[in-house]
Amino acid sequence: MHHETYQNAAAFAPYHLVICVILASCLRHITTENDEKRRLMNPKSS
């Protein structure tokens, strides 16, 4: 029983890591886009 759950956790770990990386890259992309928009709106404040 415990061995089975351990196997499931080990199989799920890579997916969890991939999801975390994708979420992080999406957030970074959104923040950089917002920064670019802010720069375009206020060119003097750079």
N, CA, C, O and CB atoms as a CASP TS submission, in Angstrom:
PFRMAT TS
TARGET T0000
AUTHOR 0000-0000-0000
METHOD Language model
MODEL 1
PARENT N/A
ATOM      1  N   MET     1       0.837  -1.197   0.000  1.00  0.00           N
ATOM      2  CA  MET     1       0.000   0.000   0.000  1.00  0.00           C
ATOM      3  C   MET     1       0.884   1.263   0.000  1.00  0.00           C
ATOM      4  O   MET     1       0.717   2.140  -0.848  1.00  0.00           O
ATOM      5  CB  MET     1      -0.953  -0.003   1.233  1.00  0.00           C
ATOM      6  N   HIS     2       1.815   1.346   0.948  1.00  0.00           N
ATOM      7  CA  HIS     2       2.679   2.525   1.016  1.00  0.00           C
ATOM      8  C   HIS     2       3.586   2.599  -0.211  1.00  0.00           C
ATOM      9  O   HIS     2       3.859   3.678  -0.736  1.00  0.00           O
ATOM     10  CB  HIS     2       3.524   2.503   2.303  1.00  0.00           C
ATOM     11  N   HIS     3       4.045   1.426  -0.655  1.00  0.00           N
ATOM     12  CA  HIS     3       4.925   1.395  -1.821  1.00  0.00           C
ATOM     13  C   HIS     3       4.184   1.914  -3.056  1.00  0.00           C
ATOM     14  O   HIS     3       4.770   2.595  -3.897  1.00  0.00           O
ATOM     15  CB  HIS     3       5.449  -0.040  -2.068  1.00  0.00           C
ATOM     16  N   GLU     4       2.897   1.589  -3.157  1.00  0.00           N
ATOM     17  CA  GLU     4       2.105   2.021  -4.306  1.00  0.00           C
ATOM     18  C   GLU     4       1.980   3.550  -4.334  1.00  0.00           C
ATOM     19  O   GLU     4       2.164   4.176  -5.378  1.00  0.00           O
ATOM     20  CB  GLU     4       0.706   1.369  -4.270  1.00  0.00           C
ATOM     21  N   THR     5       1.668   4.132  -3.192  1.00  0.00           N
ATOM     22  CA  THR     5       1.525   5.587  -3.136  1.00  0.00           C
ATOM     23  C   THR     5       2.862   6.263  -3.429  1.00  0.00           C
ATOM     24  O   THR     5       2.895   7.330  -4.043  1.00  0.00           O
ATOM     25  CB  THR     5       0.990   6.029  -1.756  1.00  0.00           C
ATOM     26  N   TYR     6       3.962   5.653  -2.997  1.00  0.00           N
ATOM     27  CA  TYR     6       5.279   6.227  -3.266  1.00  0.00           C
ATOM     28  C   TYR     6       5.548   6.223  -4.769  1.00  0.00           C
ATOM     29  O   TYR     6       6.075   7.193  -5.313  1.00  0.00           O
ATOM     30  CB  TYR     6       6.386   5.443  -2.513  1.00  0.00           C
ATOM     31  N   GLN     7       5.184   5.125  -5.440  1.00  0.00           N
ATOM     32  CA  GLN     7       5.373   5.049  -6.892  1.00  0.00           C
ATOM     33  C   GLN     7       4.547   6.125  -7.592  1.00  0.00           C
ATOM     34  O   GLN     7       5.024   6.769  -8.526  1.00  0.00           O
ATOM     35  CB  GLN     7       4.986   3.649  -7.420  1.00  0.00           C
ATOM     36  N   ASN     8       3.312   6.317  -7.142  1.00  0.00           N
ATOM     37  CA  ASN     8       2.446   7.329  -7.750  1.00  0.00           C
ATOM     38  C   ASN     8       3.049   8.720  -7.559  1.00  0.00           C
ATOM     39  O   ASN     8       3.041   9.533  -8.483  1.00  0.00           O
ATOM     40  CB  ASN     8       1.023   7.268  -7.142  1.00  0.00           C
ATOM     41  N   ALA     9       3.567   8.992  -6.375  1.00  0.00           N
ATOM     42  CA  ALA     9       4.172  10.293  -6.096  1.00  0.00           C
ATOM     43  C   ALA     9       5.402  10.499  -6.983  1.00  0.00           C
ATOM     44  O   ALA     9       5.614  11.591  -7.510  1.00  0.00           O
ATOM     45  CB  ALA     9       4.557  10.406  -4.597  1.00  0.00           C
ATOM     46  N   ALA    10       6.204   9.459  -7.147  1.00  0.00           N
ATOM     47  CA  ALA    10       7.408   9.558  -7.968  1.00  0.00           C
ATOM     48  C   ALA    10       7.036   9.798  -9.433  1.00  0.00           C
ATOM     49  O   ALA    10       7.733  10.518 -10.146  1.00  0.00           O
ATOM     50  CB  ALA    10       8.264   8.280  -7.832  1.00  0.00           C
ATOM     51  N   ALA    11       5.937   9.191  -9.872  1.00  0.00           N
ATOM     52  CA  ALA    11       5.509   9.371 -11.259  1.00  0.00           C
ATOM     53  C   ALA    11       4.901  10.753 -11.458  1.00  0.00           C
ATOM     54  O   ALA    11       4.983  11.317 -12.550  1.00  0.00           O
ATOM     55  CB  ALA    11       4.499   8.285 -11.657  1.00  0.00           C
ATOM     56  N   PHE    12       4.291  11.302 -10.407  1.00  0.00           N
ATOM     57  CA  PHE    12       3.627  12.600 -10.509  1.00  0.00           C
ATOM     58  C   PHE    12       4.611  13.760 -10.376  1.00  0.00           C
ATOM     59  O   PHE    12       4.350  14.853 -10.878  1.00  0.00           O
ATOM     60  CB  PHE    12       2.549  12.718  -9.445  1.00  0.00           C
ATOM     61  N   ALA    13       5.727  13.531  -9.712  1.00  0.00           N
ATOM     62  CA  ALA    13       6.691  14.601  -9.445  1.00  0.00           C
ATOM     63  C   ALA    13       7.132  15.342 -10.714  1.00  0.00           C
ATOM     64  O   ALA    13       7.104  16.573 -10.718  1.00  0.00           O
ATOM     65  CB  ALA    13       7.906  14.026  -8.749  1.00  0.00           C
ATOM     66  N   PRO    14       7.538  14.655 -11.789  1.00  0.00           N
ATOM     67  CA  PRO    14       7.971  15.373 -12.994  1.00  0.00           C
ATOM     68  C   PRO    14       6.880  16.281 -13.554  1.00  0.00           C
ATOM     69  O   PRO    14       7.163  17.394 -13.996  1.00  0.00           O
ATOM     70  CB  PRO    14       8.403  14.382 -14.062  1.00  0.00           C
ATOM     71  N   TYR    15       5.638  15.811 -13.536  1.00  0.00           N
ATOM     72  CA  TYR    15       4.544  16.635 -14.048  1.00  0.00           C
ATOM     73  C   TYR    15       4.395  17.897 -13.204  1.00  0.00           C
ATOM     74  O   TYR    15       4.185  18.990 -13.730  1.00  0.00           O
ATOM     75  CB  TYR    15       3.220  15.839 -14.061  1.00  0.00           C
ATOM     76  N   HIS    16       4.508  17.729 -11.891  1.00  0.00           N
ATOM     77  CA  HIS    16       4.401  18.869 -10.975  1.00  0.00           C
ATOM     78  C   HIS    16       5.498  19.891 -11.290  1.00  0.00           C
ATOM     79  O   HIS    16       5.253  21.098 -11.296  1.00  0.00           O
ATOM     80  CB  HIS    16       4.501  18.399  -9.493  1.00  0.00           C
ATOM     81  N   LEU    17       6.697  19.393 -11.547  1.00  0.00           N
ATOM     82  CA  LEU    17       7.820  20.279 -11.862  1.00  0.00           C
ATOM     83  C   LEU    17       7.561  21.024 -13.168  1.00  0.00           C
ATOM     84  O   LEU    17       7.797  22.229 -13.261  1.00  0.00           O
ATOM     85  CB  LEU    17       9.135  19.477 -11.956  1.00  0.00           C
ATOM     86  N   VAL    18       7.074  20.298 -14.177  1.00  0.00           N
ATOM     87  CA  VAL    18       6.792  20.917 -15.481  1.00  0.00           C
ATOM     88  C   VAL    18       5.725  21.995 -15.340  1.00  0.00           C
ATOM     89  O   VAL    18       5.845  23.076 -15.916  1.00  0.00           O
ATOM     90  CB  VAL    18       6.340  19.852 -16.506  1.00  0.00           C
ATOM     91  N   ILE    19       4.677  21.695 -14.569  1.00  0.00           N
ATOM     92  CA  ILE    19       3.600  22.666 -14.363  1.00  0.00           C
ATOM     93  C   ILE    19       4.150  23.921 -13.684  1.00  0.00           C
ATOM     94  O   ILE    19       3.803  25.041 -14.059  1.00  0.00           O
ATOM     95  CB  ILE    19       2.457  22.048 -13.513  1.00  0.00           C
ATOM     96  N   CYS    20       5.006  23.725 -12.685  1.00  0.00           N
ATOM     97  CA  CYS    20       5.598  24.870 -11.974  1.00  0.00           C
ATOM     98  C   CYS    20       6.420  25.727 -12.935  1.00  0.00           C
ATOM     99  O   CYS    20       6.335  26.955 -12.903  1.00  0.00           O
ATOM    100  CB  CYS    20       6.486  24.385 -10.796  1.00  0.00           C
ATOM    101  N   VAL    21       7.209  25.084 -13.782  1.00  0.00           N
ATOM    102  CA  VAL    21       8.053  25.820 -14.731  1.00  0.00           C
ATOM    103  C   VAL    21       7.189  26.596 -15.722  1.00  0.00           C
ATOM    104  O   VAL    21       7.474  27.753 -16.031  1.00  0.00           O
ATOM    105  CB  VAL    21       8.996  24.853 -15.486  1.00  0.00           C
ATOM    106  N   ILE    22       6.126  25.950 -16.219  1.00  0.00           N
ATOM    107  CA  ILE    22       5.244  26.612 -17.185  1.00  0.00           C
ATOM    108  C   ILE    22       4.567  27.821 -16.544  1.00  0.00           C
ATOM    109  O   ILE    22       4.489  28.893 -17.143  1.00  0.00           O
ATOM    110  CB  ILE    22       4.180  25.625 -17.721  1.00  0.00           C
ATOM    111  N   LEU    23       4.078  27.632 -15.314  1.00  0.00           N
ATOM    112  CA  LEU    23       3.417  28.744 -14.619  1.00  0.00           C
ATOM    113  C   LEU    23       4.397  29.889 -14.398  1.00  0.00           C
ATOM    114  O   LEU    23       4.047  31.054 -14.586  1.00  0.00           O
ATOM    115  CB  LEU    23       2.833  28.274 -13.268  1.00  0.00           C
ATOM    116  N   ALA    24       5.615  29.563 -14.001  1.00  0.00           N
ATOM    117  CA  ALA    24       6.621  30.594 -13.739  1.00  0.00           C
ATOM    118  C   ALA    24       6.943  31.370 -15.018  1.00  0.00           C
ATOM    119  O   ALA    24       7.045  32.597 -14.992  1.00  0.00           O
ATOM    120  CB  ALA    24       7.906  29.961 -13.160  1.00  0.00           C
ATOM    121  N   SER    25       7.102  30.657 -16.136  1.00  0.00           N
ATOM    122  CA  SER    25       7.425  31.334 -17.394  1.00  0.00           C
ATOM    123  C   SER    25       6.259  32.201 -17.857  1.00  0.00           C
ATOM    124  O   SER    25       6.466  33.290 -18.393  1.00  0.00           O
ATOM    125  CB  SER    25       7.786  30.308 -18.481  1.00  0.00           C
ATOM    126  N   CYS    26       5.025  31.715 -17.649  1.00  0.00           N
ATOM    127  CA  CYS    26       3.846  32.509 -18.025  1.00  0.00           C
ATOM    128  C   CYS    26       3.796  33.793 -17.203  1.00  0.00           C
ATOM    129  O   CYS    26       3.548  34.870 -17.745  1.00  0.00           O
ATOM    130  CB  CYS    26       2.543  31.691 -17.824  1.00  0.00           C
ATOM    131  N   LEU    27       4.030  33.680 -15.895  1.00  0.00           N
ATOM    132  CA  LEU    27       4.001  34.860 -15.028  1.00  0.00           C
ATOM    133  C   LEU    27       5.088  35.845 -15.437  1.00  0.00           C
ATOM    134  O   LEU    27       4.858  37.054 -15.465  1.00  0.00           O
ATOM    135  CB  LEU    27       4.174  34.456 -13.551  1.00  0.00           C
ATOM    136  N   ARG    28       6.270  35.327 -15.752  1.00  0.00           N
ATOM    137  CA  ARG    28       7.378  36.201 -16.150  1.00  0.00           C
ATOM    138  C   ARG    28       7.025  36.918 -17.455  1.00  0.00           C
ATOM    139  O   ARG    28       7.304  38.107 -17.614  1.00  0.00           O
ATOM    140  CB  ARG    28       8.696  35.386 -16.313  1.00  0.00           C
ATOM    141  N   HIS    29       6.406  36.182 -18.388  1.00  0.00           N
ATOM    142  CA  HIS    29       6.017  36.771 -19.670  1.00  0.00           C
ATOM    143  C   HIS    29       5.002  37.884 -19.453  1.00  0.00           C
ATOM    144  O   HIS    29       5.094  38.938 -20.083  1.00  0.00           O
ATOM    145  CB  HIS    29       5.438  35.696 -20.611  1.00  0.00           C
ATOM    146  N   ILE    30       4.038  37.660 -18.570  1.00  0.00           N
ATOM    147  CA  ILE    30       3.002  38.665 -18.286  1.00  0.00           C
ATOM    148  C   ILE    30       3.630  39.910 -17.663  1.00  0.00           C
ATOM    149  O   ILE    30       3.304  41.031 -18.054  1.00  0.00           O
ATOM    150  CB  ILE    30       1.915  38.082 -17.342  1.00  0.00           C
ATOM    151  N   THR    31       4.522  39.720 -16.702  1.00  0.00           N
ATOM    152  CA  THR    31       5.125  40.871 -16.022  1.00  0.00           C
ATOM    153  C   THR    31       6.007  41.667 -16.987  1.00  0.00           C
ATOM    154  O   THR    31       6.018  42.897 -16.938  1.00  0.00           O
ATOM    155  CB  THR    31       5.955  40.405 -14.802  1.00  0.00           C
ATOM    156  N   THR    32       6.741  40.983 -17.859  1.00  0.00           N
ATOM    157  CA  THR    32       7.589  41.703 -18.813  1.00  0.00           C
ATOM    158  C   THR    32       6.722  42.456 -19.810  1.00  0.00           C
ATOM    159  O   THR    32       7.071  43.561 -20.224  1.00  0.00           O
ATOM    160  CB  THR    32       8.539  40.729 -19.553  1.00  0.00           C
ATOM    161  N   GLU    33       5.587  41.865 -20.202  1.00  0.00           N
ATOM    162  CA  GLU    33       4.671  42.555 -21.119  1.00  0.00           C
ATOM    163  C   GLU    33       4.130  43.818 -20.468  1.00  0.00           C
ATOM    164  O   GLU    33       4.053  44.868 -21.107  1.00  0.00           O
ATOM    165  CB  GLU    33       3.505  41.627 -21.536  1.00  0.00           C
ATOM    166  N   ASN    34       3.755  43.718 -19.199  1.00  0.00           N
ATOM    167  CA  ASN    34       3.234  44.884 -18.477  1.00  0.00           C
ATOM    168  C   ASN    34       4.304  45.966 -18.372  1.00  0.00           C
ATOM    169  O   ASN    34       4.004  47.152 -18.506  1.00  0.00           O
ATOM    170  CB  ASN    34       2.742  44.480 -17.068  1.00  0.00           C
ATOM    171  N   ASP    35       5.545  45.564 -18.135  1.00  0.00           N
ATOM    172  CA  ASP    35       6.638  46.539 -18.036  1.00  0.00           C
ATOM    173  C   ASP    35       6.834  47.260 -19.375  1.00  0.00           C
ATOM    174  O   ASP    35       7.061  48.469 -19.411  1.00  0.00           O
ATOM    175  CB  ASP    35       7.956  45.840 -17.604  1.00  0.00           C
ATOM    176  N   GLU    36       6.743  46.499 -20.476  1.00  0.00           N
ATOM    177  CA  GLU    36       6.902  47.111 -21.796  1.00  0.00           C
ATOM    178  C   GLU    36       5.775  48.099 -22.072  1.00  0.00           C
ATOM    179  O   GLU    36       6.005  49.179 -22.616  1.00  0.00           O
ATOM    180  CB  GLU    36       6.941  46.032 -22.890  1.00  0.00           C
ATOM    181  N   LYS    37       4.548  47.723 -21.691  1.00  0.00           N
ATOM    182  CA  LYS    37       3.413  48.630 -21.893  1.00  0.00           C
ATOM    183  C   LYS    37       3.601  49.903 -21.079  1.00  0.00           C
ATOM    184  O   LYS    37       3.325  51.001 -21.561  1.00  0.00           O
ATOM    185  CB  LYS    37       2.086  47.940 -21.506  1.00  0.00           C
ATOM    186  N   ARG    38       4.074  49.754 -19.839  1.00  0.00           N
ATOM    187  CA  ARG    38       4.291  50.913 -18.979  1.00  0.00           C
ATOM    188  C   ARG    38       5.358  51.827 -19.607  1.00  0.00           C
ATOM    189  O   ARG    38       5.241  53.052 -19.570  1.00  0.00           O
ATOM    190  CB  ARG    38       4.719  50.463 -17.546  1.00  0.00           C
ATOM    191  N   ARG    39       6.388  51.211 -20.178  1.00  0.00           N
ATOM    192  CA  ARG    39       7.460  51.984 -20.801  1.00  0.00           C
ATOM    193  C   ARG    39       6.919  52.756 -22.014  1.00  0.00           C
ATOM    194  O   ARG    39       7.289  53.907 -22.245  1.00  0.00           O
ATOM    195  CB  ARG    39       8.626  51.053 -21.225  1.00  0.00           C
ATOM    196  N   LEU    40       6.037  52.102 -22.782  1.00  0.00           N
ATOM    197  CA  LEU    40       5.459  52.765 -23.948  1.00  0.00           C
ATOM    198  C   LEU    40       4.544  53.910 -23.525  1.00  0.00           C
ATOM    199  O   LEU    40       4.501  54.951 -24.181  1.00  0.00           O
ATOM    200  CB  LEU    40       4.684  51.758 -24.807  1.00  0.00           C
ATOM    201  N   MET    41       3.813  53.716 -22.430  1.00  0.00           N
ATOM    202  CA  MET    41       2.891  54.750 -21.957  1.00  0.00           C
ATOM    203  C   MET    41       3.654  55.946 -21.380  1.00  0.00           C
ATOM    204  O   MET    41       3.267  57.094 -21.596  1.00  0.00           O
ATOM    205  CB  MET    41       1.937  54.170 -20.898  1.00  0.00           C
ATOM    206  N   ASN    42       4.735  55.673 -20.647  1.00  0.00           N
ATOM    207  CA  ASN    42       5.512  56.750 -20.010  1.00  0.00           C
ATOM    208  C   ASN    42       6.977  56.684 -20.456  1.00  0.00           C
ATOM    209  O   ASN    42       7.814  56.176 -19.710  1.00  0.00           O
ATOM    210  CB  ASN    42       5.418  56.652 -18.457  1.00  0.00           C
ATOM    211  N   PRO    43       7.303  57.174 -21.630  1.00  0.00           N
ATOM    212  CA  PRO    43       8.696  57.085 -22.106  1.00  0.00           C
ATOM    213  C   PRO    43       9.663  57.946 -21.306  1.00  0.00           C
ATOM    214  O   PRO    43      10.857  57.650 -21.259  1.00  0.00           O
ATOM    215  CB  PRO    43       8.768  57.486 -23.559  1.00  0.00           C
ATOM    216  N   LYS    44       9.164  59.012 -20.674  1.00  0.00           N
ATOM    217  CA  LYS    44      10.054  59.908 -19.929  1.00  0.00           C
ATOM    218  C   LYS    44      10.472  59.320 -18.584  1.00  0.00           C
ATOM    219  O   LYS    44      11.526  59.670 -18.053  1.00  0.00           O
ATOM    220  CB  LYS    44       9.377  61.250 -19.710  1.00  0.00           C
ATOM    221  N   SER    45       9.643  58.422 -18.029  1.00  0.00           N
ATOM    222  CA  SER    45       9.906  57.918 -16.673  1.00  0.00           C
ATOM    223  C   SER    45      10.893  56.756 -16.662  1.00  0.00           C
ATOM    224  O   SER    45      11.110  56.155 -15.610  1.00  0.00           O
ATOM    225  CB  SER    45       8.607  57.483 -16.022  1.00  0.00           C
ATOM    226  N   SER    46      11.499  56.422 -17.808  1.00  0.00           N
ATOM    227  CA  SER    46      12.389  55.253 -17.848  1.00  0.00           C
ATOM    228  C   SER    46      13.612  55.472 -17.002  1.00  0.00           C
ATOM    229  O   SER    46      14.470  54.593 -16.918  1.00  0.00           O
ATOM    230  CB  SER    46      12.805  54.937 -19.275  1.00  0.00           C
TER
END
